[in-house]
Amino acid sequence: MNASQNPPAPDETAPAPGSRRPGGRTARTRAAVRDAVLTGLTEHGYPALTVEYVAEHSGVHKTTLYRRWGSVEGMLADALALAGEDRWEAPDTGSLGGDLRALAREVVDSFADPARAAAPTAFVAAAFQSREAADSLRAFYEERFRRCESVVDRAVARGEAPAGTDAGAVVRAVSAPLFLRLFVTREPVDTALADQAARTVLAAVRAGAFGREEERADTAAGPAV
């Protein structure tokens, strides 16, 4: 999920990001299993998700499911892997402040619609109950954050951010207060809060708060004698 993009919901009228389906029987089978997994998570939660449920709702025989995915956890992992195969790129508004604001607002937009938010919320819940689900979700977001690092790289090149700014830390910091409210304190989020998060991170970047650890240590130590 760039820093803001979440695992997509089951297909409705148009393919969601990550749901592009190349031709071929294998691709169609994989997509059908993915949709059944997401539907099961959304409607019943991880504890009720079974191979039997996926087989019934995907039209794929249990033997095939066990042979290819091995378990429900394997299907969860593949559903997230498929979601991460889209072509989403980080915003490029021409300024670091604009890019950070766009990223933060995507988080809010993604969770403003309960139907759209149901699947990613279910994935997060599953990650608290399954080590495999947690590993898969972590890998998904690591890829999303990696794509977002270009926002900071461009800012450094433009002179908007200090050289050596930790891009990964910056893009995580933009989403962090929003995800805290969404998944921990269960508070509402809105555009104003997204903009506040972006402004806070931008100020911290300019102040050098996101310098890499070794560079901060060198600065604290002072000049060599």
VOPAGU-2260 file (C-alpha; in pm, 1 decimal, decimal comma):
REM VOPAGU-2260
SITE   aa  ch    i         X         Y         Z
SITE  MET   A    0       0,0       0,0       0,0
SITE  ASN   A    1     211,4     300,3    -101,8
SITE  ALA   A    2     216,4     418,1     249,1
SITE  SER   A    3    -152,0     477,7     217,1
SITE  GLN   A    4    -281,2     220,4     -24,3
SITE  ASN   A    5    -442,6     -79,1     141,9
SITE  PRO   A    6    -516,9    -431,9      24,5
SITE  PRO   A    7    -799,5    -408,7    -230,1
SITE  ALA   A    8   -1157,0    -516,5    -181,9
SITE  PRO   A    9   -1313,1    -801,2    -380,7
SITE  ASP   A   10   -1394,7    -716,0    -740,7
SITE  GLU   A   11   -1721,9    -531,1    -794,0
SITE  THR   A   12   -1780,6    -329,8   -1111,1
SITE  ALA   A   13   -1418,7    -251,9   -1197,7
SITE  PRO   A   14   -1081,9    -400,0   -1106,5
SITE  ALA   A   15    -930,4    -243,6    -794,4
SITE  PRO   A   16    -557,3    -166,9    -775,3
SITE  GLY   A   17    -376,8    -497,3    -761,4
SITE  SER   A   18    -659,6    -690,7    -926,5
SITE  ARG   A   19    -550,7    -672,5   -1288,7
SITE  ARG   A   20    -598,0   -1016,6   -1436,6
SITE  PRO   A   21    -368,2   -1128,5   -1712,4
SITE  GLY   A   22    -502,9   -1393,8   -1944,0
SITE  GLY   A   23    -474,1   -1762,6   -1882,4
SITE  ARG   A   24    -641,8   -2023,2   -1667,7
SITE  THR   A   25    -378,9   -2004,1   -1392,9
SITE  ALA   A   26    -425,8   -1628,0   -1356,7
SITE  ARG   A   27    -804,1   -1664,2   -1347,0
SITE  THR   A   28    -780,4   -1934,7   -1081,8
SITE  ARG   A   29    -549,1   -1722,0    -872,1
SITE  ALA   A   30    -780,3   -1421,1    -901,1
SITE  ALA   A   31   -1086,1   -1628,5    -810,4
SITE  VAL   A   32    -914,0   -1761,7    -499,2
SITE  ARG   A   33    -802,6   -1412,5    -404,4
SITE  ASP   A   34   -1156,9   -1276,7    -433,6
SITE  ALA   A   35   -1294,7   -1561,9    -222,7
SITE  VAL   A   36   -1030,2   -1501,3      45,8
SITE  LEU   A   37   -1108,1   -1128,9      59,0
SITE  THR   A   38   -1482,0   -1192,0      68,6
SITE  GLY   A   39   -1441,8   -1443,9     348,8
SITE  LEU   A   40   -1220,8   -1212,3     552,0
SITE  THR   A   41   -1456,8    -921,4     506,5
SITE  GLU   A   42   -1780,6   -1105,1     581,0
SITE  HIS   A   43   -1672,7   -1356,7     845,4
SITE  GLY   A   44   -1323,4   -1270,1     970,8
SITE  TYR   A   45   -1005,5   -1475,5     979,2
SITE  PRO   A   46   -1120,8   -1743,0    1230,8
SITE  ALA   A   47   -1405,5   -1845,8     999,9
SITE  LEU   A   48   -1196,4   -1853,4     683,4
SITE  THR   A   49   -1145,0   -2214,5     577,9
SITE  VAL   A   50   -1027,1   -2403,9     273,6
SITE  GLU   A   51   -1381,6   -2532,7     234,2
SITE  TYR   A   52   -1515,1   -2176,5     223,4
SITE  VAL   A   53   -1261,5   -2070,1     -37,7
SITE  ALA   A   54   -1332,6   -2377,3    -249,0
SITE  GLU   A   55   -1707,5   -2313,9    -242,2
SITE  HIS   A   56   -1680,2   -1944,3    -325,1
SITE  SER   A   57   -1399,5   -1963,4    -580,2
SITE  GLY   A   58   -1512,3   -2272,0    -769,2
SITE  VAL   A   59   -1163,4   -2420,3    -726,8
SITE  HIS   A   60   -1146,8   -2775,8    -595,6
SITE  LYS   A   61   -1000,0   -2829,4    -248,7
SITE  THR   A   62    -736,7   -3061,6    -390,6
SITE  THR   A   63    -606,6   -2780,8    -610,2
SITE  LEU   A   64    -611,5   -2535,8    -321,0
SITE  TYR   A   65    -410,3   -2764,9     -96,2
SITE  ARG   A   66    -166,9   -2853,3    -374,2
SITE  ARG   A   67     -96,2   -2496,1    -478,5
SITE  TRP   A   68    -143,1   -2291,4    -159,4
SITE  GLY   A   69    -111,9   -2550,8     115,7
SITE  SER   A   70    -330,4   -2369,3     367,5
SITE  VAL   A   71    -547,8   -2067,2     433,9
SITE  GLU   A   72    -233,2   -1879,1     533,9
SITE  GLY   A   73     -82,7   -1954,3     194,2
SITE  MET   A   74    -391,6   -1813,8      25,3
SITE  LEU   A   75    -374,7   -1501,0     240,6
SITE  ALA   A   76     -11,8   -1449,9     144,1
SITE  ASP   A   77     -87,3   -1489,8    -224,2
SITE  ALA   A   78    -385,9   -1254,2    -206,4
SITE  LEU   A   79    -156,6    -983,9     -69,6
SITE  ALA   A   80     114,1   -1067,1    -321,7
SITE  LEU   A   81    -138,2   -1029,1    -602,7
SITE  ALA   A   82    -253,0    -697,0    -456,2
SITE  GLY   A   83     107,4    -579,4    -464,0
SITE  GLU   A   84     148,9    -647,7    -835,2
SITE  ASP   A   85     -28,8    -331,2    -946,1
SITE  ARG   A   86     141,6     -34,2   -1111,9
SITE  TRP   A   87      69,2     227,3    -848,1
SITE  GLU   A   88     331,0     499,5    -815,3
SITE  ALA   A   89     380,1     761,6    -548,0
SITE  PRO   A   90     233,7    1107,7    -614,6
SITE  ASP   A   91     453,7    1370,3    -777,1
SITE  THR   A   92     303,9    1713,3    -709,9
SITE  GLY   A   93     629,3    1902,2    -753,6
SITE  SER   A   94     694,8    1962,3    -385,0
SITE  LEU   A   95     763,6    1751,1     -77,8
SITE  GLY   A   96     478,5    1913,2     112,9
SITE  GLY   A   97     234,4    1838,7    -166,7
SITE  ASP   A   98     350,4    1479,8    -199,9
SITE  LEU   A   99     325,9    1411,8     174,4
SITE  ARG   A  100     -18,9    1567,1     183,8
SITE  ALA   A  101    -131,4    1351,8    -109,8
SITE  LEU   A  102      -4,6    1036,4      61,2
SITE  ALA   A  103    -178,8    1120,5     386,9
SITE  ARG   A  104    -504,0    1203,0     212,0
SITE  GLU   A  105    -497,7     867,9      32,7
SITE  VAL   A  106    -509,9     696,4     371,0
SITE  VAL   A  107    -818,2     894,7     464,4
SITE  ASP   A  108    -981,3     837,4     125,8
SITE  SER   A  109    -912,1     463,7     145,6
SITE  PHE   A  110   -1093,1     428,6     477,2
SITE  ALA   A  111   -1371,2     683,9     433,3
SITE  ASP   A  112   -1587,5     427,5     253,6
SITE  PRO   A  113   -1669,7     136,2     489,4
SITE  ALA   A  114   -1708,4    -104,1     196,9
SITE  ARG   A  115   -1365,8     -14,0      59,9
SITE  ALA   A  116   -1208,3     -30,7     405,3
SITE  ALA   A  117   -1355,3    -369,2     499,6
SITE  ALA   A  118   -1095,7    -590,1     329,9
SITE  PRO   A  119    -779,7    -409,8     450,3
SITE  THR   A  120    -923,3    -387,5     800,6
SITE  ALA   A  121    -986,0    -761,7     793,4
SITE  PHE   A  122    -627,6    -824,1     680,9
SITE  VAL   A  123    -496,0    -623,9     974,6
SITE  ALA   A  124    -718,9    -819,8    1212,0
SITE  ALA   A  125    -592,1   -1146,0    1062,0
SITE  ALA   A  126    -232,6   -1032,8    1119,4
SITE  PHE   A  127    -300,6   -1025,2    1494,9
SITE  GLN   A  128    -416,2   -1386,5    1485,1
SITE  SER   A  129    -174,7   -1549,4    1242,3
SITE  ARG   A  130     202,5   -1522,7    1219,0
SITE  GLU   A  131     186,8   -1601,7     847,0
SITE  ALA   A  132     -72,4   -1330,9     788,1
SITE  ALA   A  133     141,3   -1083,0     980,8
SITE  ASP   A  134     448,7   -1168,3     773,0
SITE  SER   A  135     251,8   -1128,8     450,9
SITE  LEU   A  136     102,1    -796,4     555,8
SITE  ARG   A  137     445,7    -669,1     655,2
SITE  ALA   A  138     588,8    -765,8     317,1
SITE  PHE   A  139     297,8    -594,9     140,7
SITE  TYR   A  140     352,4    -267,1     321,9
SITE  GLU   A  141     729,5    -283,9     288,3
SITE  GLU   A  142     680,8    -282,9     -88,2
SITE  ARG   A  143     431,3       3,8     -68,0
SITE  PHE   A  144     664,0     212,3     145,3
SITE  ARG   A  145     954,7     134,2     -86,4
SITE  ARG   A  146     760,9     282,5    -377,2
SITE  CYS   A  147     690,1     593,5    -170,0
SITE  GLU   A  148    1057,5     659,0    -101,0
SITE  SER   A  149    1086,9     830,8    -439,7
SITE  VAL   A  150     894,7    1121,4    -284,1
SITE  VAL   A  151    1184,8    1188,0     -48,1
SITE  ASP   A  152    1453,7    1113,3    -306,3
SITE  ARG   A  153    1308,0    1381,0    -532,8
SITE  ALA   A  154    1288,2    1625,1    -243,0
SITE  VAL   A  155    1657,0    1574,5    -163,9
SITE  ALA   A  156    1744,5    1630,9    -529,3
SITE  ARG   A  157    1543,1    1956,1    -527,7
SITE  GLY   A  158    1709,3    2073,4    -207,8
SITE  GLU   A  159    1387,3    2049,2      -5,3
SITE  ALA   A  160    1524,9    1786,3     231,6
SITE  PRO   A  161    1872,5    1736,7     378,5
SITE  ALA   A  162    2100,4    1485,9     210,8
SITE  GLY   A  163    2089,8    1156,2     395,2
SITE  THR   A  164    1723,0    1189,1     494,6
SITE  ASP   A  165    1584,5     845,2     578,8
SITE  ALA   A  166    1315,7     810,8     310,9
SITE  GLY   A  167    1162,0     499,9     461,1
SITE  ALA   A  168    1119,4     664,4     800,2
SITE  VAL   A  169     960,4     972,5     645,4
SITE  VAL   A  170     691,2     791,6     447,7
SITE  ARG   A  171     605,1     571,8     745,9
SITE  ALA   A  172     574,0     875,3     970,1
SITE  VAL   A  173     309,9    1029,3     744,0
SITE  SER   A  174      77,3     731,1     778,1
SITE  ALA   A  175     155,0     644,6    1140,8
SITE  PRO   A  176     -81,9     884,2    1322,6
SITE  LEU   A  177    -361,7     797,2    1083,2
SITE  PHE   A  178    -321,2     422,8    1124,6
SITE  LEU   A  179    -300,7     471,7    1502,6
SITE  ARG   A  180    -646,2     624,8    1500,0
SITE  LEU   A  181    -786,7     375,5    1253,9
SITE  PHE   A  182    -662,9      54,1    1414,3
SITE  VAL   A  183    -568,3     129,7    1776,0
SITE  THR   A  184    -781,1     408,6    1922,0
SITE  ARG   A  185   -1059,4     364,0    1664,3
SITE  GLU   A  186   -1101,1     739,3    1616,9
SITE  PRO   A  187   -1225,8     900,5    1296,2
SITE  VAL   A  188    -980,3    1043,4    1044,9
SITE  ASP   A  189   -1039,6    1325,2     800,8
SITE  THR   A  190    -862,8    1550,4     552,6
SITE  ALA   A  191    -769,5    1804,8     819,2
SITE  LEU   A  192    -592,4    1535,4    1020,4
SITE  ALA   A  193    -416,3    1410,5     707,1
SITE  ASP   A  194    -290,7    1760,0     630,1
SITE  GLN   A  195    -174,1    1802,6     988,9
SITE  ALA   A  196      25,8    1479,3     969,9
SITE  ALA   A  197     186,7    1593,9     645,0
SITE  ARG   A  198     278,8    1935,6     787,9
SITE  THR   A  199     428,5    1779,2    1099,7
SITE  VAL   A  200     645,9    1539,5     901,7
SITE  LEU   A  201     751,3    1815,8     660,7
SITE  ALA   A  202     866,6    2034,2     951,6
SITE  ALA   A  203    1058,8    1742,7    1100,0
SITE  VAL   A  204    1228,2    1669,8     766,8
SITE  ARG   A  205    1338,7    2031,3     732,7
SITE  ALA   A  206    1475,1    2024,8    1087,2
SITE  GLY   A  207    1686,6    1720,8    1006,3
SITE  ALA   A  208    1496,2    1488,8    1238,6
SITE  PHE   A  209    1494,5    1210,9     979,3
SITE  GLY   A  210    1869,4    1195,0     923,0
SITE  ARG   A  211    2001,1     842,2     919,6
SITE  GLU   A  212    2121,3     711,3    1255,6
SITE  GLU   A  213    2491,2     710,3    1172,2
SITE  GLU   A  214    2473,8    1070,7    1049,8
SITE  ARG   A  215    2296,8    1188,2    1364,7
SITE  ALA   A  216    2563,2    1010,5    1572,4
SITE  ASP   A  217    2839,9    1189,8    1377,8
SITE  THR   A  218    2671,4    1526,8    1432,9
SITE  ALA   A  219    2629,9    1463,3    1804,9
SITE  ALA   A  220    2993,7    1368,0    1836,9
SITE  GLY   A  221    3101,5    1700,9    1688,4
SITE  PRO   A  222    3385,7    1769,9    1447,3
SITE  ALA   A  223    3693,5    1552,2    1449,5
SITE  VAL   A  224    3998,5    1705,8    1620,1
